Amino acid sequence: MRGSTPDTNRDTLDQTAAALDGPITSLTPSAALGMVDLWRTACLDADGMDLSGVAAGLSDLRDLLSGDSLDGRAIADTLAGLADSTQAAAAQADDDRLRPTLERLATNLGRAATALGA
């Protein structure tokens, strides 16, 4: 990992998954942007895993959340795509400690997408 440790990245994923344990609508856009930025950085710093699909989805989500108005349907569709990318990353994860966190995150992202109408 460039500039971070595997434990730091796992902590970032754990924090993101925990934040998504509750209703997605309880997150403010600024809190969501902070999580997106941290998670995207962790994805870009990851060695040994192709997280480019997740990073691209996070960039799309960041663009949607930082716009002048929030488009719930577009956010839901992006979250659904992130859920799929994250599930694929979980399936390819060599780290048995990382896989359950990615699976939990994929589940939470899918649930959030459904709650927003995807």
N, CA and C atoms as an extended XYZ file, in Angstrom:
354
Properties=species:S:1:pos:R:3:atomname:S:1:resname:S:1:resid:I:1 pbc="F F F"
N         0.836       -1.171        0.000 N   MET     1
C         0.000        0.000        0.000 CA  MET     1
C         0.882        1.235        0.000 C   MET     1
N         0.549        2.166       -0.807 N   ARG     2
C         1.320        3.393       -0.888 CA  ARG     2
C         0.813        4.371        0.168 C   ARG     2
N         1.673        4.702        1.113 N   GLY     3
C         1.327        5.732        2.074 CA  GLY     3
C         0.355        5.308        3.162 C   GLY     3
N        -0.011        4.058        3.204 N   SER     4
C        -0.922        3.603        4.250 CA  SER     4
C        -0.615        2.150        4.542 C   SER     4
N        -1.209        1.656        5.584 N   THR     5
C        -0.994        0.260        5.953 CA  THR     5
C        -2.262       -0.530        5.691 C   THR     5
N        -2.122       -1.852        5.546 N   PRO     6
C        -3.336       -2.661        5.377 CA  PRO     6
C        -4.322       -2.463        6.518 C   PRO     6
N        -3.821       -2.321        7.747 N   ASP     7
C        -4.724       -2.115        8.883 CA  ASP     7
C        -5.472       -0.793        8.770 C   ASP     7
N        -4.809        0.247        8.289 N   THR     8
C        -5.468        1.537        8.098 CA  THR     8
C        -6.587        1.410        7.082 C   THR     8
N        -6.325        0.718        5.983 N   ASN     9
C        -7.353        0.534        4.960 CA  ASN     9
C        -8.504       -0.322        5.467 C   ASN     9
N        -8.202       -1.345        6.253 N   ARG    10
C        -9.276       -2.158        6.850 CA  ARG    10
C       -10.116       -1.313        7.796 C   ARG    10
N        -9.457       -0.446        8.560 N   ASP    11
C       -10.192        0.451        9.462 CA  ASP    11
C       -11.123        1.362        8.667 C   ASP    11
N       -10.638        1.888        7.537 N   THR    12
C       -11.461        2.746        6.684 CA  THR    12
C       -12.677        1.982        6.190 C   THR    12
N       -12.482        0.751        5.740 N   LEU    13
C       -13.605       -0.067        5.273 CA  LEU    13
C       -14.564       -0.383        6.413 C   LEU    13
N       -14.027       -0.710        7.584 N   ASP    14
C       -14.882       -0.988        8.748 CA  ASP    14
C       -15.729        0.232        9.108 C   ASP    14
N       -15.123        1.411        9.099 N   GLN    15
C       -15.853        2.634        9.432 CA  GLN    15
C       -16.941        2.916        8.404 C   GLN    15
N       -16.625        2.679        7.136 N   THR    16
C       -17.606        2.909        6.080 CA  THR    16
C       -18.767        1.934        6.214 C   THR    16
N       -18.450        0.663        6.427 N   ALA    17
C       -19.508       -0.343        6.582 CA  ALA    17
C       -20.376       -0.025        7.797 C   ALA    17
N       -19.762        0.392        8.901 N   ALA    18
C       -20.519        0.733       10.107 CA  ALA    18
C       -21.433        1.923        9.857 C   ALA    18
N       -20.949        2.911        9.134 N   ALA    19
C       -21.777        4.090        8.845 CA  ALA    19
C       -22.983        3.716        8.002 C   ALA    19
N       -22.831        2.692        7.171 N   LEU    20
C       -23.932        2.261        6.313 CA  LEU    20
C       -24.814        1.201        6.974 C   LEU    20
N       -24.498        0.823        8.211 N   ASP    21
C       -25.361       -0.120        8.937 CA  ASP    21
C       -26.730        0.494        9.188 C   ASP    21
N       -26.767        1.798        9.387 N   GLY    22
C       -28.027        2.492        9.635 CA  GLY    22
C       -28.644        2.966        8.338 C   GLY    22
N       -29.736        3.680        8.440 N   PRO    23
C       -30.397        4.186        7.232 CA  PRO    23
C       -29.506        5.177        6.484 C   PRO    23
N       -29.458        5.039        5.177 N   ILE    24
C       -28.624        5.899        4.340 CA  ILE    24
C       -29.044        7.361        4.468 C   ILE    24
N       -30.305        7.592        4.704 N   THR    25
C       -30.799        8.963        4.788 CA  THR    25
C       -30.345        9.672        6.066 C   THR    25
N       -29.755        8.927        7.007 N   SER    26
C       -29.258        9.569        8.224 CA  SER    26
C       -27.887       10.207        8.007 C   SER    26
N       -27.240        9.905        6.892 N   LEU    27
C       -25.942       10.504        6.584 CA  LEU    27
C       -26.131       11.851        5.896 C   LEU    27
N       -25.399       12.836        6.345 N   THR    28
C       -25.414       14.116        5.648 CA  THR    28
C       -24.534       13.993        4.406 C   THR    28
N       -24.785       14.802        3.388 N   PRO    29
C       -23.910       14.761        2.208 CA  PRO    29
C       -22.438       15.000        2.550 C   PRO    29
N       -22.160       15.894        3.496 N   SER    30
C       -20.755       16.155        3.840 CA  SER    30
C       -20.115       14.951        4.524 C   SER    30
N       -20.866       14.263        5.376 N   ALA    31
C       -20.331       13.049        6.008 CA  ALA    31
C       -20.102       11.966        4.959 C   ALA    31
N       -21.036       11.830        4.045 N   ALA    32
C       -20.896       10.836        2.976 CA  ALA    32
C       -19.687       11.165        2.101 C   ALA    32
N       -19.493       12.431        1.788 N   LEU    33
C       -18.331       12.835        0.980 CA  LEU    33
C       -17.025       12.488        1.682 C   LEU    33
N       -16.974       12.709        2.970 N   GLY    34
C       -15.775       12.360        3.736 CA  GLY    34
C       -15.477       10.877        3.660 C   GLY    34
N       -16.502       10.051        3.800 N   MET    35
C       -16.308        8.603        3.700 CA  MET    35
C       -15.890        8.195        2.299 C   MET    35
N       -16.521        8.794        1.304 N   VAL    36
C       -16.186        8.483       -0.087 CA  VAL    36
C       -14.717        8.804       -0.346 C   VAL    36
N       -14.267        9.953        0.112 N   ASP    37
C       -12.875       10.348       -0.114 CA  ASP    37
C       -11.894        9.393        0.572 C   ASP    37
N       -12.187        9.030        1.812 N   LEU    38
C       -11.313        8.090        2.523 CA  LEU    38
C       -11.281        6.727        1.843 C   LEU    38
N       -12.442        6.228        1.477 N   TRP    39
C       -12.538        4.912        0.874 CA  TRP    39
C       -11.876        4.904       -0.509 C   TRP    39
N       -12.082        5.960       -1.284 N   ARG    40
C       -11.470        6.050       -2.615 CA  ARG    40
C        -9.950        6.043       -2.490 C   ARG    40
N        -9.408        6.803       -1.546 N   THR    41
C        -7.965        6.823       -1.321 CA  THR    41
C        -7.461        5.427       -0.957 C   THR    41
N        -8.186        4.734       -0.094 N   ALA    42
C        -7.795        3.377        0.289 CA  ALA    42
C        -7.800        2.452       -0.930 C   ALA    42
N        -8.791        2.608       -1.802 N   CYS    43
C        -8.857        1.777       -3.015 CA  CYS    43
C        -7.689        2.064       -3.943 C   CYS    43
N        -7.372        3.323       -4.115 N   LEU    44
C        -6.272        3.699       -5.003 CA  LEU    44
C        -4.927        3.265       -4.445 C   LEU    44
N        -4.816        3.173       -3.116 N   ASP    45
C        -3.565        2.769       -2.471 CA  ASP    45
C        -3.413        1.258       -2.360 C   ASP    45
N        -4.449        0.510       -2.666 N   ALA    46
C        -4.422       -0.941       -2.479 CA  ALA    46
C        -3.471       -1.607       -3.454 C   ALA    46
N        -2.680       -2.484       -2.932 N   ASP    47
C        -1.803       -3.324       -3.742 CA  ASP    47
C        -2.368       -4.734       -3.739 C   ASP    47
N        -2.209       -5.429       -4.834 N   GLY    48
C        -2.595       -6.833       -4.874 CA  GLY    48
C        -4.062       -7.080       -5.200 C   GLY    48
N        -4.850       -6.045       -5.314 N   MET    49
C        -6.262       -6.186       -5.670 CA  MET    49
C        -6.600       -5.132       -6.701 C   MET    49
N        -7.441       -5.492       -7.661 N   ASP    50
C        -7.909       -4.512       -8.633 CA  ASP    50
C        -9.190       -3.885       -8.096 C   ASP    50
N        -9.052       -2.700       -7.572 N   LEU    51
C       -10.195       -1.966       -7.029 CA  LEU    51
C       -10.550       -0.776       -7.906 C   LEU    51
N       -10.155       -0.824       -9.172 N   SER    52
C       -10.417        0.297      -10.075 CA  SER    52
C       -11.912        0.505      -10.285 C   SER    52
N       -12.704       -0.565      -10.337 N   GLY    53
C       -14.155       -0.422      -10.488 CA  GLY    53
C       -14.784        0.249       -9.283 C   GLY    53
N       -14.311       -0.104       -8.108 N   VAL    54
C       -14.810        0.522       -6.881 CA  VAL    54
C       -14.402        1.994       -6.858 C   VAL    54
N       -13.137        2.274       -7.173 N   ALA    55
C       -12.656        3.665       -7.172 CA  ALA    55
C       -13.431        4.515       -8.178 C   ALA    55
N       -13.722        3.961       -9.359 N   ALA    56
C       -14.488        4.701      -10.369 CA  ALA    56
C       -15.904        4.988       -9.872 C   ALA    56
N       -16.531        4.000       -9.242 N   GLY    57
C       -17.866        4.207       -8.687 CA  GLY    57
C       -17.866        5.247       -7.594 C   GLY    57
N       -16.824        5.249       -6.782 N   LEU    58
C       -16.711        6.258       -5.722 CA  LEU    58
C       -16.514        7.652       -6.302 C   LEU    58
N       -15.779        7.758       -7.394 N   SER    59
C       -15.625        9.057       -8.059 CA  SER    59
C       -16.972        9.550       -8.580 C   SER    59
N       -17.737        8.637       -9.177 N   ASP    60
C       -19.075        8.994       -9.659 CA  ASP    60
C       -19.966        9.445       -8.501 C   ASP    60
N       -19.909        8.704       -7.399 N   LEU    61
C       -20.725        9.051       -6.235 CA  LEU    61
C       -20.312       10.403       -5.678 C   LEU    61
N       -19.013       10.657       -5.648 N   ARG    62
C       -18.526       11.947       -5.155 CA  ARG    62
C       -19.082       13.094       -6.006 C   ARG    62
N       -19.059       12.903       -7.323 N   ASP    63
C       -19.598       13.925       -8.221 CA  ASP    63
C       -21.080       14.175       -7.946 C   ASP    63
N       -21.837       13.106       -7.729 N   LEU    64
C       -23.269       13.247       -7.467 CA  LEU    64
C       -23.543       13.948       -6.133 C   LEU    64
N       -22.755       13.611       -5.116 N   LEU    65
C       -22.975       14.180       -3.785 CA  LEU    65
C       -22.506       15.625       -3.676 C   LEU    65
N       -21.597       16.034       -4.541 N   SER    66
C       -21.084       17.403       -4.447 CA  SER    66
C       -21.766       18.347       -5.432 C   SER    66
N       -22.760       17.859       -6.147 N   GLY    67
C       -23.492       18.709       -7.084 CA  GLY    67
C       -24.406       19.682       -6.371 C   GLY    67
N       -24.985       20.578       -7.151 N   ASP    68
C       -25.877       21.592       -6.596 CA  ASP    68
C       -27.158       20.995       -6.033 C   ASP    68
N       -27.663       19.947       -6.673 N   SER    69
C       -28.857       19.275       -6.158 CA  SER    69
C       -28.607       17.772       -6.179 C   SER    69
N       -29.221       17.077       -5.240 N   LEU    70
C       -29.026       15.637       -5.120 CA  LEU    70
C       -30.075       14.905       -5.954 C   LEU    70
N       -29.622       13.976       -6.778 N   ASP    71
C       -30.492       13.146       -7.606 CA  ASP    71
C       -30.538       11.756       -6.974 C   ASP    71
N       -31.578       11.513       -6.201 N   GLY    72
C       -31.700       10.268       -5.457 CA  GLY    72
C       -31.612        9.028       -6.327 C   GLY    72
N       -32.235        9.069       -7.487 N   ARG    73
C       -32.211        7.906       -8.391 CA  ARG    73
C       -30.800        7.638       -8.910 C   ARG    73
N       -30.078        8.697       -9.303 N   ALA    74
C       -28.708        8.528       -9.789 CA  ALA    74
C       -27.793        8.039       -8.665 C   ALA    74
N       -28.000        8.554       -7.464 N   ILE    75
C       -27.215        8.102       -6.315 CA  ILE    75
C       -27.518        6.630       -6.045 C   ILE    75
N       -28.787        6.246       -6.092 N   ALA    76
C       -29.172        4.849       -5.874 CA  ALA    76
C       -28.525        3.931       -6.907 C   ALA    76
N       -28.549        4.335       -8.174 N   ASP    77
C       -27.945        3.522       -9.234 CA  ASP    77
C       -26.438        3.383       -9.033 C   ASP    77
N       -25.799        4.463       -8.621 N   THR    78
C       -24.357        4.428       -8.371 CA  THR    78
C       -24.040        3.532       -7.178 C   THR    78
N       -24.858        3.613       -6.127 N   LEU    79
C       -24.664        2.739       -4.967 CA  LEU    79
C       -24.838        1.269       -5.347 C   LEU    79
N       -25.793        0.981       -6.219 N   ALA    80
C       -26.002       -0.404       -6.676 CA  ALA    80
C       -24.772       -0.895       -7.449 C   ALA    80
N       -24.225       -0.038       -8.298 N   GLY    81
C       -23.007       -0.403       -9.019 CA  GLY    81
C       -21.831       -0.603       -8.080 C   GLY    81
N       -21.735        0.246       -7.063 N   LEU    82
C       -20.685        0.087       -6.053 CA  LEU    82
C       -20.851       -1.212       -5.277 C   LEU    82
N       -22.081       -1.576       -4.993 N   ALA    83
C       -22.336       -2.848       -4.300 CA  ALA    83
C       -21.817       -4.006       -5.141 C   ALA    83
N       -22.091       -3.979       -6.437 N   ASP    84
C       -21.618       -5.045       -7.329 CA  ASP    84
C       -20.090       -5.076       -7.398 C   ASP    84
N       -19.472       -3.904       -7.553 N   SER    85
C       -18.006       -3.830       -7.633 CA  SER    85
C       -17.363       -4.290       -6.334 C   SER    85
N       -17.974       -3.920       -5.213 N   THR    86
C       -17.432       -4.298       -3.910 CA  THR    86
C       -17.586       -5.800       -3.679 C   THR    86
N       -18.704       -6.366       -4.113 N   GLN    87
C       -18.891       -7.820       -3.995 CA  GLN    87
C       -17.861       -8.557       -4.848 C   GLN    87
N       -17.581       -8.050       -6.034 N   ALA    88
C       -16.558       -8.661       -6.899 CA  ALA    88
C       -15.183       -8.570       -6.236 C   ALA    88
N       -14.892       -7.439       -5.599 N   ALA    89
C       -13.621       -7.284       -4.891 CA  ALA    89
C       -13.535       -8.271       -3.730 C   ALA    89
N       -14.644       -8.474       -3.041 N   ALA    90
C       -14.659       -9.439       -1.936 CA  ALA    90
C       -14.366      -10.840       -2.443 C   ALA    90
N       -14.907      -11.183       -3.597 N   ALA    91
C       -14.710      -12.521       -4.152 CA  ALA    91
C       -13.252      -12.767       -4.537 C   ALA    91
N       -12.540      -11.710       -4.914 N   GLN    92
C       -11.145      -11.874       -5.313 CA  GLN    92
C       -10.152      -11.613       -4.181 C   GLN    92
N       -10.638      -11.208       -3.011 N   ALA    93
C        -9.752      -10.851       -1.899 CA  ALA    93
C        -8.993      -12.077       -1.393 C   ALA    93
N        -7.668      -11.934       -1.316 N   ASP    94
C        -6.829      -13.004       -0.770 CA  ASP    94
C        -6.770      -12.951        0.752 C   ASP    94
N        -7.068      -11.801        1.309 N   ASP    95
C        -6.978      -11.574        2.746 CA  ASP    95
C        -8.289      -12.003        3.410 C   ASP    95
N        -8.222      -13.075        4.195 N   ASP    96
C        -9.428      -13.596        4.849 CA  ASP    96
C       -10.009      -12.623        5.867 C   ASP    96
N        -9.211      -11.660        6.323 N   ARG    97
C        -9.724      -10.653        7.257 CA  ARG    97
C       -10.449       -9.549        6.510 C   ARG    97
N       -10.079       -9.315        5.255 N   LEU    98
C       -10.670       -8.247        4.461 CA  LEU    98
C       -11.985       -8.675        3.809 C   LEU    98
N       -12.068       -9.921        3.409 N   ARG    99
C       -13.232      -10.414        2.672 CA  ARG    99
C       -14.560      -10.163        3.394 C   ARG    99
N       -14.698      -10.502        4.682 N   PRO   100
C       -15.994      -10.260        5.345 CA  PRO   100
C       -16.382       -8.784        5.409 C   PRO   100
N       -15.386       -7.910        5.556 N   THR   101
C       -15.682       -6.478        5.599 CA  THR   101
C       -16.194       -6.006        4.244 C   THR   101
N       -15.554       -6.458        3.173 N   LEU   102
C       -16.014       -6.092        1.830 CA  LEU   102
C       -17.410       -6.640        1.556 C   LEU   102
N       -17.679       -7.872        2.007 N   GLU   103
C       -19.012       -8.450        1.822 CA  GLU   103
C       -20.064       -7.664        2.592 C   GLU   103
N       -19.735       -7.269        3.816 N   ARG   104
C       -20.657       -6.464        4.631 CA  ARG   104
C       -20.914       -5.126        3.955 C   ARG   104
N       -19.853       -4.524        3.442 N   LEU   105
C       -19.982       -3.240        2.764 CA  LEU   105
C       -20.834       -3.381        1.509 C   LEU   105
N       -20.627       -4.436        0.741 N   ALA   106
C       -21.437       -4.665       -0.462 CA  ALA   106
C       -22.908       -4.823       -0.102 C   ALA   106
N       -23.195       -5.563        0.954 N   THR   107
C       -24.571       -5.749        1.414 CA  THR   107
C       -25.188       -4.415        1.822 C   THR   107
N       -24.440       -3.624        2.582 N   ASN   108
C       -24.946       -2.329        3.041 CA  ASN   108
C       -25.165       -1.363        1.880 C   ASN   108
N       -24.257       -1.386        0.906 N   LEU   109
C       -24.418       -0.535       -0.271 CA  LEU   109
C       -25.664       -0.938       -1.063 C   LEU   109
N       -25.872       -2.233       -1.216 N   GLY   110
C       -27.065       -2.722       -1.915 CA  GLY   110
C       -28.337       -2.329       -1.186 C   GLY   110
N       -28.321       -2.438        0.122 N   ARG   111
C       -29.491       -2.043        0.929 CA  ARG   111
C       -29.748       -0.540        0.803 C   ARG   111
N       -28.674        0.248        0.814 N   ALA   112
C       -28.829        1.697        0.666 CA  ALA   112
C       -29.382        2.049       -0.716 C   ALA   112
N       -28.916        1.347       -1.740 N   ALA   113
C       -29.413        1.585       -3.098 CA  ALA   113
C       -30.911        1.291       -3.171 C   ALA   113
N       -31.314        0.193       -2.569 N   THR   114
C       -32.730       -0.176       -2.549 CA  THR   114
C       -33.567        0.860       -1.795 C   THR   114
N       -33.032        1.342       -0.685 N   ALA   115
C       -33.758        2.352        0.105 CA  ALA   115
C       -33.952        3.648       -0.673 C   ALA   115
N       -33.034        3.930       -1.594 N   LEU   116
C       -33.143        5.154       -2.388 CA  LEU   116
C       -33.862        4.931       -3.709 C   LEU   116
N       -34.304        3.700       -3.942 N   GLY   117
C       -35.129        3.449       -5.114 CA  GLY   117
C       -34.477        2.750       -6.283 C   GLY   117
N       -33.321        2.155       -6.098 N   ALA   118
C       -32.671        1.442       -7.213 CA  ALA   118
C       -33.384        0.118       -7.473 C   ALA   118
